[in-house]
Amino acid sequence: MKPSRFIDSLNCAIDGVLYAARTQKHMRYHFLGAAAVLLIALFLKVSAVEFILLAISISFVLFAEMMNTAVEAAVDMVTTEFHPLAKAAKDVAAGSVLLSVIGAVVTGYLILSAYIFPLYKELLAMIGNPSELASVVSLLVVVIAAVLLKALSGQGTPLHGGFISGHAAIAFSIATTVTLNTQDPLTSILVIALAIMVSHSRLLMHIHTMRELLLGALAGCSVTLAVTLLFRYFG
């Protein structure tokens, strides 16, 4: 039945938002991401115009996800069997979410990078550039640590499975080394993105769990930073 009062229409709209958040994990991720971006924007004291642009981008992503959920529910109500048009409807709806996310990421990058990059550069400058020897030693230590952890845990092989992801550890060790050597935030983002892609491939291939990937990434970054600082102060 169509609501006759404004308050009833408002309650239906709220129910729709709650349904999407309850049933769609991506909607929950979008809400968490939106909260994080808005809090960072407030902390960095962005201008009113920049905050409005961020809010519009976030709203558009949430709107697209809501429409995607509505399309999926409508298609599932009509048929639960495979049909090319049903697949096309869901794929197009999901594609609209992807495009909105890309637009929001670009907007967020252009606005927040002007505030975050200078702080990031100062942090990198405090750590300093690793020497060539420190870069090589840190990578070797990461490899040795990954092998030892696998051996001590009795899980997996040096190149497959185990307590910690060696691929993630090495990828993030290299990303950390490149970041410290270049002292450039954009380069850092790109190499970290590559490290994430390498790690994600291990997850997609069911070789490692998310916990093992996170342990590998943490080990790669922390060992590389530790070796760099040791060489800086004691080398």
N, C-alpha and C positions, 0 to 999 in steps of 0.2 A: 504494500500500500504506500502511496506517496504521502510523505509527511505534510500535514496541514499547517503546522506552526513552525516558526523560525527555530525555536529551541529543539524541536524534534529533528529538523534538518541538520542542525549543528551536531546533535548527538549521533546521527547517522554518519556524518563526515568524520567525527572522532572515532567511531567504531571502525570505519574504513582504514584510518591510519593505524589503529591498534591491530587490526587484522593483518595488515601488511607487515608491521613490525614483528608480530608474533609468528607469522608463518614463513617469512622470507628473511633468511640470514643476511643477504646482501643489503636489505633495508636497514637492518640493525647496524651493519658495518657503515652504511652511509650516515646514519644518525651519529655514530661515534666519531666518524671522520669530520662531520659538520661541527660537532661540539668542540673537537680539538682545534680545528682551523679558526673558529670564532674566538676561542680563548687565546690562541696565539696572536690573533689580530688585535685583540684588546690589550694584551701584554705589550705588544710592539707599538701600540698607539698609532695605528694606521689612520690615514685621513678619512673623513666622513664619506667622500666619494669612493675611495677604495673599499671601505667596509660595505657600502651599498652594493658594489660590484661583486664582492665575495658572497654577500647574502643572496643576491639574485642567482649567481651560479649554483650555490648550494640548493636553493629552492627548486631550480630547474632539474637538478639531479634527482631530488626527492620526488618531484612531480613525475619524471620519466619512470622511476621505479614503481610508483603507484600505478601508472598506466600499464606498465608491463604486468604487474600483478593482476590488474583487472582483466587484461586480455587473456592471461593464462586461465583465470577462473572461468571466463566466458567460454573459452574453447573447451575446457574440461567438462563444462556443463553440457555442451552440445555432443561431444564424443570423447570417449576414452580410448578409441582405437586410432592407429596411425593413419594419418591422411596428409598428403602433401600440402594442402592448403592450411591445415591446422599447424603443421610444422612451420610453414612460411609466416603465419600470423605471429607465432611465438618468437621466431627468429627475428622478425622485423621489430617487434616490441623490445626484445633484448638488445638489438642493435641501436635503438633510440637511446637506451640507457648508456650504452658504451660511448656514443657520440657526446652525450651530455657530460659524462665523466671526463672525457678528453678535453672538452671545452672548459670545464671547471678546473682541471689540473693546470691548463695553460694560463688561465686567469689567475689562479692562486700563485703559480710560479712567478708571473710577471709582477705581481703586487708584493708578495712576501719576500722574494729574493732580494729586493732592494734593502730590506731591513735585516734579513737573516745573514746574507753573504758577508757583510762586513764583520759581524760577530764571529762567523765561522772562520774567516781569514785570521782574525786575532787569535783564536784558539789554536789554529794550525801553526801560526807563527810562534806561539808559546812552546809547542812541542818541538818544532824545528825540523830541518831536513835530515833524513837518515843518510849516513854515508853508504857508499856502494857495498862495503863489507857488511854493514849492519843489515842492509836489505837482503843480501844473500843468506846471512846467518839466520835472520828471523824466519825466512822461508824454510830453511833446513830444519830449524827447531820445530816449526809447526808440523812438518811432515813426520819428524821423529815422534813428537807428542801424539799425533793421531794414530800412528802405528802402535805405540806403547799402550795407549788407552784401549785400542781394539784388542791387543794381546792380553792385557790384564783383565778385561771384561769377559774374554773368551767368546766374543760375539763377532761374526762377520770375518772378512778377509781384508787385507790392506786396500783393495780396490772395490769391495762390495759389502755393503751393510755394516753392522757393528754399532758399538756404543756411541760413536761420534762419526759425523760425516767428514771424511777426509777431503772430499771435493769442495765442500762448503768452507772448510778451514783454510784450504789453499787459496780458494777464490777470494775470500775476504782478507786473507793476508796480503795478496797481491793488490787488492783494492785499497787497503790501508797504506801500503808502500807507495803506490801511485799518488794517492791523496797527499801524503806527506812530502813527496818529492816535488809535485807540481804546485802545491799550495793554492790550488785553484778550485773553488767550490763547484763550478759547473763540471769540470773534469771528474771531481770526486763523485758527484751524483751519477754520472754516466758509468764509471767503473763499478760503483756500488750496485747500480741497476744490472750490470752484467753478472756480478757475483750472485745477485738474487736469482737471476735467470738460470745460472748454473745450478744453484741449490734447488730451485723449483723443479728442474728436470729430474733430479734424483727422487723428488717426492712423487712426480707423475709416473715414474718408472717403478714405484713401490719398492725402492731400494732402501730408503730411509724414512723415518717418521719425522714429523715437524719438530719434535723434541731433539732428535739427533742432529737435525739441520741447524737448529738454534744453538746447540752446544758447539757445533763445528764453527759456526760464524763467530760466536763469542771467543772461542779459542784462537781462531785466526787473527782477530782484531787485537785481543788482549796481549797475546804473545808478541806480535809485531810491535805494538806500542811499547811493551816492556823492554824488548831488545833495543829498540831505537833510543829509549831514554837511558838505558844502561850504557850504551856506546857513547851517548852524548856527555854523560857525567863522569864516566870512568874510562872512556876510550882514549 
